[in-house]
Amino acid sequence: MTTANDRRRSPRVSVAGASLGAARLVGGDAVRVLDLSRHGARLAGCGRVRVGRSVALIWPGHPASPRQPARVVRAWVVALHGEAGGGDGAGVEFATPAEALWELATRMG
């Protein structure tokens, strides 16, 4: 598990407007990746996911990491459905550091 000190040592890069900002949950819907670090990501539009659930992310069109296993460590409701910008969000911790994705994100941003 990543500690608070590990999160501070691993900066985040915003990928919301880049091609890495579009991912899919394996066996699920498309999600927006708001930011990315070596150890995890912050997602939006991921539906109701429960803390502790194992998920896997794929980035279509990016061979750097065809499948990135992760665990949901935080989940929240952004707004109630029917309101502008409604949806759910989650923070995920990668099972192993995503070095290839991190290198790609830092080159793009």
C-alpha positions as CSV (number, residue, x, y, z in Angstrom):
1,M,0.0,0.0,0.0
2,T,1.2,3.5,-0.8
3,T,1.8,5.7,2.2
4,A,1.2,9.5,2.4
5,N,5.0,10.0,2.1
6,D,5.1,7.9,-1.1
7,R,2.3,10.0,-2.6
8,R,4.3,13.2,-1.9
9,R,7.4,11.7,-3.6
10,S,5.5,10.7,-6.7
11,P,4.1,13.9,-8.3
12,R,1.0,13.9,-10.4
13,V,0.7,15.0,-14.0
14,S,-2.6,16.2,-15.4
15,V,-3.6,14.2,-18.4
16,A,-7.2,15.3,-18.7
17,G,-6.8,16.9,-22.1
18,A,-4.2,14.5,-23.5
19,S,-4.7,11.1,-25.1
20,L,-3.9,9.4,-21.8
21,G,-7.0,11.1,-20.4
22,A,-9.2,8.5,-22.0
23,A,-9.1,5.0,-20.6
24,R,-11.4,2.1,-20.0
25,L,-12.1,-0.2,-17.0
26,V,-11.5,-3.8,-18.1
27,G,-15.0,-5.2,-18.4
28,G,-16.6,-1.8,-17.9
29,D,-17.1,1.6,-19.3
30,A,-14.9,4.4,-20.5
31,V,-13.4,6.7,-17.8
32,R,-11.7,10.0,-17.8
33,V,-8.2,10.0,-16.2
34,L,-7.8,13.4,-14.5
35,D,-4.2,12.9,-13.3
36,L,-1.6,10.2,-13.2
37,S,1.4,9.3,-11.1
38,R,3.7,6.3,-11.0
39,H,1.6,4.8,-8.2
40,G,-2.0,5.6,-9.2
41,A,-4.6,7.8,-10.9
42,R,-7.6,10.0,-10.2
43,L,-10.6,9.0,-12.3
44,A,-13.9,10.6,-13.2
45,G,-17.0,9.1,-14.8
46,C,-16.3,5.6,-13.4
47,G,-19.7,4.8,-12.1
48,R,-20.2,3.6,-8.5
49,V,-17.0,1.7,-7.6
50,R,-16.4,0.6,-4.1
51,V,-13.3,1.2,-2.0
52,G,-11.2,-2.0,-2.0
53,R,-12.5,-3.2,-5.4
54,S,-9.8,-4.5,-7.8
55,V,-10.0,-3.0,-11.2
56,A,-7.8,-2.9,-14.3
57,L,-7.4,0.1,-16.6
58,I,-6.5,0.0,-20.3
59,W,-5.5,2.8,-22.5
60,P,-6.7,2.1,-26.1
61,G,-4.0,2.9,-28.6
62,H,-1.1,3.1,-26.1
63,P,1.1,0.0,-26.2
64,A,3.1,1.3,-23.1
65,S,0.7,-0.5,-20.7
66,P,-2.1,-2.5,-22.3
67,R,-3.5,-3.4,-18.8
68,Q,-2.8,-1.7,-15.5
69,P,-4.2,-3.6,-12.5
70,A,-5.2,-1.3,-9.6
71,R,-7.2,-1.1,-6.4
72,V,-9.8,1.6,-5.6
73,V,-8.6,3.5,-2.5
74,R,-11.1,6.4,-2.6
75,A,-14.5,6.9,-4.2
76,W,-16.8,9.9,-4.3
77,V,-20.0,11.3,-5.8
78,V,-19.1,14.5,-7.8
79,A,-22.7,15.6,-8.2
80,L,-26.2,14.1,-8.2
81,H,-27.4,12.8,-11.5
82,G,-29.4,15.4,-13.4
83,E,-27.0,18.2,-12.3
84,A,-24.5,19.6,-14.7
85,G,-21.2,17.7,-14.5
86,G,-22.7,14.9,-12.5
87,G,-21.0,11.6,-12.0
88,D,-18.7,9.6,-9.8
89,G,-15.0,9.7,-9.2
90,A,-12.3,7.4,-7.8
91,G,-8.7,7.3,-6.8
92,V,-6.9,4.1,-7.7
93,E,-3.6,2.7,-6.6
94,F,-1.7,0.7,-9.2
95,A,-0.6,-2.9,-8.2
96,T,2.9,-2.1,-9.6
97,P,4.4,1.3,-10.5
98,A,3.3,2.4,-14.0
99,E,6.8,3.5,-15.2
100,A,6.0,3.3,-18.9
101,L,2.8,5.3,-18.5
102,W,4.5,7.8,-16.3
103,E,7.3,8.4,-18.9
104,L,4.7,8.8,-21.6
105,A,2.6,11.3,-19.5
106,T,5.6,13.4,-18.6
107,R,6.7,13.6,-22.3
108,M,3.2,14.6,-23.4
109,G,2.7,17.2,-20.6
